[in-house]
């Protein structure tokens, strides 16, 4: 495969690459507006794509076809190693910890994370004439209405079963964030309430109490679903197929000449790991592999719909994941049993600051613009989706939006310059920080066990250089501090992070 090799620029040089004038980052005129589809798998590692891992004990023929027909990225990362924060970064172009959510995820009744005045990708595309739709898992919180008007203070069933008024519309969801249409589920498929959402309402009011399923002691944790309200007859094993059919119908309904953006976040292979009957036993690593293969089938359905409608040529199709594979969906014992490694050669899984927590598959196909069979080894981040879309449609970025997003258009078009990211911040489930600068990676793990690794020599993060390279640690700590305090990592006027100026996970910084 062809390689794009870009020399890592210094932080100072990067500031000079992107021009800033009148509070806006420069945007080039569009060369034609592509349709844009972003498929986001839920808890899927770089080793879960057979085209990226020759030793995989599963097959992903449709993703492999995307690799042959487009570009694979070998050093792509999420802004967090867990679900809600990554989705925030993807849609806003802003590091997740700049929001009020400084760690963990929102639950099924958690309040909306995206502030009402915060622009997301759907907003900028809609302003340029795009139709915008979301089908699938939201998991960025909703502002549910209660029957007595009181605030939600405890989401735990059965305390919420009689508190929420499911007949009323919610706020803070996709429709309030720039999407024209939305159909999906409020959070992961292991969080109640178990019902589908359409626009700003539930499709059916949940009235049936579903008991918790999945216990460690009897090895059913892969099927884990928290107890809570569901609609009668809710079938989790049909959800992925349902989303796929909705997405295909949406594509087939589009009119030629009117560009669209479809955000399709899947529920696979997150718990509950529930492949449909026709997929069971089709992989060599149990129901987890079967569920990954069903997600690959969904990709195939999308591609076929684009081919059928004649839209494939000018559609930017992206496949990625919100974080690495989960130890609950596929335990370390099962990894040994089946000899399948979801993180490939990398250490760690979902929730970790290790590479396996946030290094994800990133595959892009756009026949009209991307040379087939290419590869890019430049470190990049899902936060970059925002600025990429902005450049594609010629939308200048204000200082108050996408503060941590760099356009990947130069990389997509195979150019050896123009992509300005030189570093990135990592985040784990508990809100601890990591920082990448070129090949160097610094991790502030819980318990004070800090690590420094040279990924060019040690991609598996086995050799800790924290104590032997104090000058490198000090330099990176200063760089990370500046990114936090400036409220941005892109050039522009300093911005304010949401919430307090200092919080407990900023362990390397002096409390202000």
VEXMAR-346858 format. One record per residue (C-alpha): residue in three letters; x, y, z; residue number from 0. Coordinates in pm, whole numbers. Layout:
<atoms>
- ALA  X  Y  Z  NUM;
...
</atoms>
This chain:
<atoms>
- UNK  0  0  0  0;
- UNK  108  355  -67  1;
- UNK  209  554  237  2;
- UNK  169  919  324  3;
- UNK  466  1026  531  4;
- UNK  439  1362  701  5;
- UNK  717  1498  918  6;
- UNK  596  1587  1268  7;
- UNK  601  1964  1300  8;
- UNK  685  2144  1619  9;
- UNK  410  2307  1819  10;
- UNK  540  2653  1731  11;
- UNK  554  2578  1360  12;
- UNK  202  2440  1365  13;
- UNK  70  2773  1485  14;
- UNK  205  2938  1172  15;
- UNK  52  2688  931  16;
- UNK  -308  2791  982  17;
- UNK  -389  3155  925  18;
- UNK  -614  3340  1168  19;
- UNK  -795  3659  1072  20;
- UNK  -1087  3841  1224  21;
- UNK  -1143  3560  1473  22;
- UNK  -1190  3296  1202  23;
- UNK  -977  3007  1081  24;
- UNK  -932  3009  708  25;
- UNK  -1154  2779  501  26;
- UNK  -1091  2701  135  27;
- UNK  -1376  2715  -116  28;
- UNK  -1548  2378  -161  29;
- UNK  -1462  2169  -466  30;
- UNK  -1803  2005  -472  31;
- UNK  -2014  1902  -179  32;
- UNK  -2001  1527  -108  33;
- UNK  -2266  1337  80  34;
- UNK  -2122  1239  417  35;
- UNK  -2193  921  613  36;
- UNK  -2019  846  941  37;
- UNK  -2069  492  1076  38;
- UNK  -1954  462  1437  39;
- UNK  -1918  115  1590  40;
- UNK  -1962  78  1965  41;
- UNK  -1661  -72  2152  42;
- UNK  -1458  -213  1862  43;
- UNK  -1081  -248  1851  44;
- UNK  -828  -208  1571  45;
- UNK  -781  -584  1576  46;
- UNK  -1149  -647  1504  47;
- UNK  -1117  -567  1133  48;
- UNK  -972  -854  932  49;
- UNK  -822  -611  682  50;
- UNK  -623  -452  966  51;
- UNK  -535  -773  1151  52;
- UNK  -427  -1078  953  53;
- UNK  -459  -1292  1267  54;
- UNK  -821  -1193  1337  55;
- UNK  -1055  -1482  1412  56;
- UNK  -1340  -1311  1232  57;
- UNK  -1409  -1180  883  58;
- UNK  -1510  -827  785  59;
- UNK  -1536  -844  403  60;
- UNK  -1725  -517  363  61;
- UNK  -1479  -317  572  62;
- UNK  -1195  -489  389  63;
- UNK  -1354  -377  61  64;
- UNK  -1362  -19  195  65;
- UNK  -989  -47  268  66;
- UNK  -919  -165  -87  67;
- UNK  -1142  103  -235  68;
- UNK  -1031  387  -11  69;
- UNK  -787  476  264  70;
- UNK  -702  317  597  71;
- UNK  -556  517  884  72;
- UNK  -314  327  1105  73;
- UNK  -275  584  1385  74;
- UNK  -631  713  1445  75;
- UNK  -760  790  1794  76;
- UNK  -1070  889  1984  77;
- UNK  -1055  1180  2228  78;
- UNK  -1156  942  2507  79;
- UNK  -1136  571  2574  80;
- UNK  -1508  556  2654  81;
- UNK  -1839  625  2485  82;
- UNK  -2011  953  2581  83;
- UNK  -1694  1167  2582  84;
- UNK  -1582  1044  2240  85;
- UNK  -1921  1122  2087  86;
- UNK  -1903  1471  2231  87;
- UNK  -1562  1527  2070  88;
- UNK  -1668  1382  1735  89;
- UNK  -1972  1608  1701  90;
- UNK  -1832  1928  1855  91;
- UNK  -1466  1916  1753  92;
- UNK  -1382  1990  2114  93;
- UNK  -1205  1778  2374  94;
- UNK  -1467  1607  2588  95;
- UNK  -1319  1728  2918  96;
- UNK  -1387  2087  2816  97;
- UNK  -1754  2009  2879  98;
- UNK  -1900  1980  3230  99;
- UNK  -1858  1601  3208  100;
- UNK  -1505  1549  3343  101;
- UNK  -1517  1169  3350  102;
- UNK  -1725  853  3295  103;
- UNK  -2046  850  3085  104;
- UNK  -2407  959  3117  105;
- UNK  -2668  694  3198  106;
- UNK  -3011  639  3048  107;
- UNK  -3159  933  3235  108;
- UNK  -2853  1161  3241  109;
- UNK  -2898  1523  3136  110;
- UNK  -2785  1657  2800  111;
- UNK  -2408  1706  2778  112;
- UNK  -2397  1937  2475  113;
- UNK  -2469  2296  2579  114;
- UNK  -2759  2465  2396  115;
- UNK  -2532  2725  2237  116;
- UNK  -2265  2476  2125  117;
- UNK  -2241  2418  1749  118;
- UNK  -2198  2062  1622  119;
- UNK  -2112  1914  1281  120;
- UNK  -2478  1889  1181  121;
- UNK  -2520  2264  1233  122;
- UNK  -2245  2366  993  123;
- UNK  -2355  2120  725  124;
- UNK  -2717  2224  760  125;
- UNK  -2614  2589  716  126;
- UNK  -2462  2491  381  127;
- UNK  -2774  2323  246  128;
- UNK  -2726  1969  372  129;
- UNK  -3007  1748  492  130;
- UNK  -2897  1604  827  131;
- UNK  -3008  1280  988  132;
- UNK  -2905  1061  1277  133;
- UNK  -3001  696  1317  134;
- UNK  -2872  497  1613  135;
- UNK  -2724  542  1958  136;
- UNK  -2715  898  2098  137;
- UNK  -2561  859  2449  138;
- UNK  -2504  1229  2503  139;
- UNK  -2783  1274  2755  140;
- UNK  -3141  1396  2726  141;
- UNK  -3344  1635  2935  142;
- UNK  -3640  1417  3024  143;
- UNK  -3953  1573  3171  144;
- UNK  -4079  1444  3505  145;
- UNK  -4442  1401  3601  146;
- UNK  -4423  1644  3890  147;
- UNK  -4175  1885  3734  148;
- UNK  -3900  1803  3983  149;
- UNK  -3538  1754  3869  150;
- UNK  -3392  1409  3811  151;
- UNK  -3157  1328  4097  152;
- UNK  -3134  948  4086  153;
- UNK  -3167  742  3767  154;
- UNK  -3156  404  3940  155;
- UNK  -3461  182  3882  156;
- UNK  -3713  148  4032  157;
- UNK  -3676  509  4150  158;
- UNK  -3716  642  3795  159;
- UNK  -3989  403  3680  160;
- UNK  -4275  627  3789  161;
- UNK  -4095  963  3776  162;
- UNK  -4040  1025  3403  163;
- UNK  -4332  1141  3191  164;
- UNK  -4263  949  2871  165;
- UNK  -4562  1108  2696  166;
- UNK  -4380  1443  2688  167;
- UNK  -4102  1548  2448  168;
- UNK  -3745  1566  2575  169;
- UNK  -3491  1836  2497  170;
- UNK  -3116  1842  2445  171;
- UNK  -3127  1560  2190  172;
- UNK  -3024  1538  1824  173;
- UNK  -3303  1767  1699  174;
- UNK  -3183  2044  1930  175;
- UNK  -2827  1991  1805  176;
- UNK  -2875  2044  1433  177;
- UNK  -3020  1719  1300  178;
- UNK  -3333  1741  1086  179;
- UNK  -3440  1390  1180  180;
- UNK  -3349  1137  1445  181;
- UNK  -3440  776  1516  182;
- UNK  -3257  563  1769  183;
- UNK  -3190  476  2132  184;
- UNK  -3099  713  2412  185;
- UNK  -2781  540  2535  186;
- UNK  -2602  205  2518  187;
- UNK  -2833  -91  2476  188;
- UNK  -2760  -197  2833  189;
- UNK  -2917  120  2980  190;
- UNK  -3293  162  3033  191;
- UNK  -3538  285  2923  192;
- UNK  -3557  24  2646  193;
- UNK  -3760  196  2377  194;
- UNK  -3691  368  2046  195;
- UNK  -3685  744  2008  196;
- UNK  -3821  933  1709  197;
- UNK  -3741  1303  1691  198;
- UNK  -3794  1433  2045  199;
- UNK  -4027  1162  2175  200;
- UNK  -4037  792  2253  201;
- UNK  -4209  583  1988  202;
- UNK  -4381  368  2252  203;
- UNK  -4411  443  2623  204;
- UNK  -4216  179  2820  205;
- UNK  -4444  10  3073  206;
- UNK  -4284  -329  3137  207;
- UNK  -4014  -386  3400  208;
- UNK  -3717  -574  3259  209;
- UNK  -3503  -746  3526  210;
- UNK  -3126  -714  3512  211;
- UNK  -2956  -982  3309  212;
- UNK  -2591  -1081  3293  213;
- UNK  -2394  -1192  3596  214;
- UNK  -2025  -1263  3632  215;
- UNK  -2080  -1576  3835  216;
- UNK  -2258  -1761  3555  217;
- UNK  -2057  -1619  3263  218;
- UNK  -2345  -1425  3108  219;
- UNK  -2189  -1080  3142  220;
- UNK  -2171  -1056  2761  221;
- UNK  -2552  -1037  2768  222;
- UNK  -2559  -770  3036  223;
- UNK  -2858  -533  3040  224;
- UNK  -2942  -322  3343  225;
- UNK  -3288  -361  3489  226;
- UNK  -3549  -99  3408  227;
- UNK  -3846  -8  3196  228;
- UNK  -3894  -142  2845  229;
- UNK  -4169  -157  2589  230;
- UNK  -4345  -495  2584  231;
- UNK  -4169  -739  2355  232;
- UNK  -3848  -535  2319  233;
- UNK  -3592  -749  2133  234;
- UNK  -3231  -628  2161  235;
- UNK  -3108  -877  1901  236;
- UNK  -3314  -696  1635  237;
- UNK  -3187  -344  1706  238;
- UNK  -2885  -345  1473  239;
- UNK  -3091  -478  1184  240;
- UNK  -3357  -216  1257  241;
- UNK  -3104  68  1241  242;
- UNK  -2957  -74  920  243;
- UNK  -3297  -86  751  244;
- UNK  -3377  268  861  245;
- UNK  -3044  393  725  246;
- UNK  -3091  219  390  247;
- UNK  -3441  366  360  248;
- UNK  -3305  712  434  249;
- UNK  -3036  683  164  250;
- UNK  -3283  553  -93  251;
- UNK  -3515  847  -22  252;
- UNK  -3252  1114  -100  253;
- UNK  -3284  1341  -400  254;
- UNK  -3003  1384  -648  255;
- UNK  -2831  1719  -615  256;
- UNK  -2924  1773  -250  257;
- UNK  -2631  1671  -26  258;
- UNK  -2696  1487  298  259;
- UNK  -2517  1397  619  260;
- UNK  -2606  1071  790  261;
- UNK  -2462  993  1133  262;
- UNK  -2505  621  1202  263;
- UNK  -2376  515  1546  264;
- UNK  -2432  140  1590  265;
- UNK  -2502  -63  1903  266;
- UNK  -2253  -335  1806  267;
- UNK  -2043  -496  1946  268;
- UNK  -2126  -332  2284  269;
- UNK  -2316  -529  2546  270;
- UNK  -2557  -691  2520  271;
- UNK  -2365  -896  2264  272;
- UNK  -2667  -1024  2075  273;
- UNK  -2602  -1116  1711  274;
- UNK  -2905  -1225  1509  275;
- UNK  -2959  -1596  1470  276;
- UNK  -2821  -1603  1115  277;
- UNK  -2488  -1464  1238  278;
- UNK  -2441  -1695  1535  279;
- UNK  -2147  -1933  1489  280;
- UNK  -2016  -1754  1181  281;
- UNK  -1690  -1635  1338  282;
- UNK  -1413  -1819  1522  283;
- UNK  -1431  -1616  1842  284;
- UNK  -1780  -1668  1980  285;
- UNK  -2078  -1437  1982  286;
- UNK  -1853  -1130  2004  287;
- UNK  -1699  -1207  1666  288;
- UNK  -2043  -1290  1531  289;
- UNK  -2170  -948  1644  290;
- UNK  -1873  -771  1483  291;
- UNK  -1951  -954  1162  292;
- UNK  -2310  -834  1181  293;
- UNK  -2179  -476  1212  294;
- UNK  -1974  -542  899  295;
- UNK  -2295  -660  730  296;
- UNK  -2447  -322  814  297;
- UNK  -2158  -151  634  298;
- UNK  -2232  -370  334  299;
- UNK  -2598  -267  340  300;
- UNK  -2501  101  336  301;
- UNK  -2260  55  45  302;
- UNK  -2517  -139  -155  303;
- UNK  -2775  134  -97  304;
- UNK  -2529  395  -222  305;
- UNK  -2452  186  -528  306;
- UNK  -2821  130  -598  307;
- UNK  -2898  503  -585  308;
- UNK  -2588  606  -779  309;
- UNK  -2460  807  -483  310;
- UNK  -2147  609  -401  311;
- UNK  -1907  807  -621  312;
- UNK  -1950  1137  -438  313;
- UNK  -2015  1009  -88  314;
- UNK  -1754  1043  185  315;
- UNK  -1809  722  381  316;
- UNK  -1628  688  713  317;
- UNK  -1616  391  948  318;
- UNK  -1467  411  1295  319;
- UNK  -1540  326  1660  320;
- UNK  -1595  524  1978  321;
- UNK  -1318  342  2170  322;
- UNK  -1141  9  2191  323;
- UNK  -1299  -327  2264  324;
- UNK  -1465  -385  2601  325;
- UNK  -1351  -643  2855  326;
- UNK  -1717  -707  2927  327;
- UNK  -1813  -776  2565  328;
- UNK  -1501  -991  2513  329;
- UNK  -1314  -1083  2828  330;
- UNK  -941  -1143  2855  331;
- UNK  -1022  -1508  2920  332;
- UNK  -1209  -1528  2591  333;
- UNK  -925  -1347  2416  334;
- UNK  -695  -1628  2531  335;
- UNK  -952  -1899  2457  336;
- UNK  -1010  -1794  2098  337;
- UNK  -665  -1641  2033  338;
- UNK  -833  -1328  1898  339;
- UNK  -687  -993  2001  340;
- UNK  -927  -697  1959  341;
- UNK  -649  -446  2030  342;
- UNK  -409  -613  1789  343;
- UNK  -50  -556  1903  344;
- UNK  -150  -278  2142  345;
- UNK  -185  -285  2518  346;
- UNK  -515  -218  2692  347;
- UNK  -888  -202  2618  348;
- UNK  -1184  30  2650  349;
- UNK  -1149  276  2939  350;
- UNK  -765  268  2935  351;
- UNK  -508  533  2859  352;
- UNK  -315  254  2688  353;
- UNK  -331  250  2308  354;
- UNK  -592  -25  2301  355;
- UNK  -834  207  2477  356;
- UNK  -839  487  2222  357;
- UNK  -663  371  1904  358;
- UNK  -946  271  1671  359;
- UNK  -1012  158  1315  360;
- UNK  -1060  453  1081  361;
- UNK  -1145  367  722  362;
- UNK  -1252  621  462  363;
- UNK  -1390  575  113  364;
- UNK  -1474  854  -132  365;
- UNK  -1434  732  -492  366;
- UNK  -1448  1084  -637  367;
- UNK  -1152  1208  -433  368;
- UNK  -960  932  -250  369;
- UNK  -710  710  -430  370;
- UNK  -806  343  -374  371;
- UNK  -577  123  -167  372;
- UNK  -395  401  14  373;
- UNK  -284  417  376  374;
- UNK  -205  703  610  375;
- UNK  20  664  913  376;
- UNK  -23  1021  1042  377;
- UNK  -159  1046  1400  378;
- UNK  -513  1188  1384  379;
- UNK  -820  1218  1601  380;
- UNK  -1196  1179  1560  381;
- UNK  -1232  1539  1680  382;
- UNK  -1095  1634  1339  383;
- UNK  -1421  1537  1170  384;
- UNK  -1570  1881  1246  385;
- UNK  -1297  2089  1079  386;
- UNK  -1281  1841  792  387;
- UNK  -1650  1891  716  388;
- UNK  -1611  2267  752  389;
- UNK  -1335  2278  490  390;
- UNK  -1527  2050  255  391;
- UNK  -1821  2291  248  392;
- UNK  -1620  2615  273  393;
- UNK  -1736  2710  622  394;
- UNK  -1492  2934  816  395;
- UNK  -1454  2835  1181  396;
- UNK  -1506  3095  1450  397;
- UNK  -1283  3101  1756  398;
- UNK  -1575  2973  1963  399;
- UNK  -1623  2644  1776  400;
- UNK  -1428  2324  1715  401;
- UNK  -1144  2436  1939  402;
- UNK  -963  2102  1907  403;
- UNK  -1034  2006  1546  404;
- UNK  -792  2008  1251  405;
- UNK  -903  1948  893  406;
- UNK  -803  1612  748  407;
- UNK  -885  1712  390  408;
- UNK  -515  1724  293  409;
- UNK  -471  1368  418  410;
- UNK  -782  1245  237  411;
- UNK  -652  1390  -89  412;
- UNK  -306  1240  -41  413;
- UNK  -122  1568  5  414;
- UNK  200  1567  206  415;
- UNK  130  1889  390  416;
- UNK  -146  2103  529  417;
- UNK  -267  1885  816  418;
- UNK  -175  2086  1124  419;
- UNK  -224  1852  1420  420;
- UNK  102  1776  1603  421;
- UNK  -30  1651  1936  422;
- UNK  -341  1513  2100  423;
- UNK  -486  1466  2446  424;
- UNK  -610  1126  2564  425;
- UNK  -866  1062  2837  426;
- UNK  -974  749  3027  427;
- UNK  -1296  639  3194  428;
- UNK  -1216  805  3526  429;
- UNK  -1111  1130  3359  430;
- UNK  -733  1088  3387  431;
- UNK  -516  1246  3117  432;
- UNK  -266  1125  2864  433;
- UNK  -79  1333  2606  434;
- UNK  74  1247  2269  435;
- UNK  346  1462  2113  436;
- UNK  495  1306  1801  437;
- UNK  608  955  1900  438;
- UNK  604  1039  2272  439;
- UNK  312  951  2496  440;
- UNK  272  1061  2858  441;
- UNK  11  903  3086  442;
- UNK  -110  1024  3425  443;
- UNK  -257  696  3546  444;
- UNK  -459  667  3864  445;
- UNK  -256  598  4177  446;
- UNK  45  802  4068  447;
- UNK  188  531  3843  448;
- UNK  277  769  3561  449;
- UNK  423  648  3233  450;
- UNK  617  780  2936  451;
- UNK  660  578  2619  452;
- UNK  830  621  2285  453;
- UNK  569  468  2053  454;
- UNK  806  461  1758  455;
- UNK  1024  210  1941  456;
- UNK  767  65  2181  457;
- UNK  414  63  2031  458;
- UNK  301  -194  2290  459;
- UNK  395  46  2574  460;
- UNK  606  -205  2761  461;
- UNK  902  15  2858  462;
- UNK  826  300  3097  463;
- UNK  1067  593  3044  464;
- UNK  902  831  3289  465;
- UNK  1190  835  3537  466;
- UNK  1468  829  3280  467;
- UNK  1346  1124  3068  468;
- UNK  1245  1397  3315  469;
- UNK  1313  1675  3064  470;
- UNK  1067  1520  2817  471;
- UNK  806  1477  3093  472;
- UNK  844  1841  3197  473;
- UNK  814  1966  2838  474;
- UNK  501  1765  2768  475;
- UNK  344  1867  3098  476;
- UNK  389  2233  3001  477;
- UNK  239  2170  2657  478;
- UNK  -59  1991  2806  479;
- UNK  -109  2266  3063  480;
- UNK  -122  2526  2787  481;
- UNK  -385  2327  2597  482;
- UNK  -600  2303  2908  483;
- UNK  -561  2666  3013  484;
- UNK  -605  2813  2663  485;
- UNK  -936  2632  2618  486;
- UNK  -820  2516  2276  487;
- UNK  -541  2333  2091  488;
- UNK  -598  2509  1759  489;
- UNK  -473  2862  1684  490;
- UNK  -710  3136  1796  491;
- UNK  -827  3341  2088  492;
- UNK  -828  3163  2426  493;
- UNK  -1161  3012  2530  494;
- UNK  -1312  2904  2859  495;
- UNK  -1362  2543  2955  496;
- UNK  -1705  2457  3093  497;
- UNK  -1725  2403  3466  498;
- UNK  -1450  2483  3719  499;
- UNK  -1113  2622  3616  500;
- UNK  -936  2336  3791  501;
- UNK  -1058  1985  3868  502;
- UNK  -905  1691  4049  503;
- UNK  -782  1497  3744  504;
- UNK  -541  1778  3652  505;
- UNK  -284  1609  3875  506;
- UNK  24  1759  3708  507;
- UNK  -106  2115  3738  508;
- UNK  -97  2339  4042  509;
- UNK  -447  2412  4172  510;
- UNK  -550  2762  4066  511;
</atoms>
